[in-house]
């Protein structure tokens, strides 16, 4: 280690460390965010796609100890450990159960450098050494946390290191926004054409009444089973390792599926590239867990996964149509309404989904939609792959920079190549 670097207790470089409440306020439909473990992602950002709210009238009570502010570092200290995120500008909420907050002293430490330090092997070893195993969950004692050691270079070097690692994260964030925009464009296009019937040339297709409902002249209103293959037979051999997709790999807001595991066997749902996976169990369905299978590299592009997926495959309509339909509000409302079973373990009835009415135009218009929407969804997948490469590069640099093993100038050169 460079002689200019030092090791200090974290209490020497922060203004305060605060844990969250040990209770849960009444939920509200809207209002400030009650920040939970699930809102702090493993890769270090706040995921506010699915949040619990508290009433505005309760906000003062639940922020008596501390009000999270931009630049604070929130972290988990019980159950799921080693999750950290920086509070962004504009956030308004309170700490939830099993979360705590660090307020860095910016005169002594760069906030982002401290944040990245929490992903180093040295810090993770410190957490493991102080881990307390309980009857149900592990935790780290907040009382000891201020004494945990942090390795620091001089402040100007901290800033350069944070700038390098932050540049990778900034590129990743730009790509995340691109993914969201592309998916939003595809889904809005679907709504325009197939829900509001404002498709190219719609002026020449008056809306007509049918026994099933109103549709443009020349279209068909079909049961979903006539247009989509639900849980179609797919041959996945038992022998050898193959891609496996679990429920946690699906996103609540995008088509992107995390990298599949490699597993032997074939029990569970079976699918291939181009299929849509729809979570059928509560609360995953209500939370919007849906994915578009892409990039499976096994022979034939096949894989298997959770038993709680409904697999949807093209039949009379294409893969972009099916994915956008699965994300659409009417389809999801129908799916939720069809759920049955014991409280807390309710599942969508596939037979009910098969009866959902879908508006289907002629092949030419369906082809036009796929030609426009599929590149949007495929582009989202390309940006997701780019993010995996950027994250891998960042993760290779991070431990060497945080430990002082790698000179900053060399890392800055690597960043230029990546950008």
Phi, psi and omega in degrees: 000138176303139183295341178283345179278151180222162175243122184228154172295146183298334179297338182282348187234014180233157175275338179180156175231125187229136173263162183278181180292156179256030178211176182235126180286164174299139180288157177226157180290325178213168182131190180301157183277134170263101192285118181249174180304319182296345179271357178249110187283159180295331182268008167097034173220162177279128176252104184255023179289337179220101187235158172259135180255156170240157181292146179304324181293338181268353189300314182300320181296320186271002174237022180298322182281318181196144173250116180305133183233157178305134182096344173292151177250116179265144181212166179258140181234003181211148179072275177260109185266168173062043169242132186221146176204151177267131177293124183275165174301144177088351180289137176224113182182191181226162176292144175260185178296143176067018174239154179219176189219137174248131175249100184295149171270102189290353173284342186243336185213142173282128185303314183290327176297315179298317178303312181292332178300330182290350178259005180280157178297324181298316179291318180298325176295323177296316178299315180298322181291337182252007181292132175251126181267120179261183181294328183240324183220158172271159177206165170245140183286118180300329180298329181272341188308318181300340181269355181296137185278147176230136179267126186230133166273178173303154186304318178299324178290321176305315184293321179294317179296315179297324180294321180295306182295323179295329179296320176299315181294326177295319177296320178297318180294320176301317179294324176300318180294321177298317179301312181298319181294314180298317180292322178296321178298315180297318183288324176293323177297318177300313180299318181299314186280316193250354175248310181267352176061036174257065182265166179303125180082017184295339181298332181269010181233088179298152177282130182240154178272135173233173178297331182270339182153185183271130178214162177295149178302133180093351179268169173240145172253105187252155164293146184304326182294340178278340183252338187228140174270117179265129180046054182291153178296132180222126182277115175237111183296148178288326187283144174082159180281138181221162178297133176236129180246119177266171181301323182293344181282345181274145179268154175274350187226342182230172179280352188291132176248131178301160180309127178294152169283169172249119182226157171269162180097184179204020181280142182116196178290153181229137188207175179217170179305137181097347179282153171258134177253124181243123176294134184250356186252148176283143001266008186299322179295311181299327180283352174091020182292111182211142180218158178246119185286123179215152168072017174290128189259359178290167181304123180082001180062044182248162177197180177219167185194204185307144175290348183265018174263142163260125181265130181238125186231150183297143180220279174265345178236160187272177185294325179292318177302313185294315180298314181296322176299315181297334178272348186288148183298315181298318181295317183291323177297320177297318180297315180298317181296332183276357186292146178212165180122182182295149179303132180090344179227037180284149181229151175290138174274115182300324180299326178289320178299323181298337181271355182296131182282130177237138180273122186235118177274193177288171184298325183298312181291321176300319179296319178300317180298314180297322180295329180269314188280323183299317176301329176295311180292322178293322177298322176300320177295323179295317178295325177296320177295320177299321179296324178297319179292318179296317179296322179296319178295315178300316183292333175287322181284323190307306183296327181285325177287315184293331180273347183087004182290325183253132178291144183299321183299320178296320180292323178295324176295317178297322179296318179300320179294319180293319181294000000 
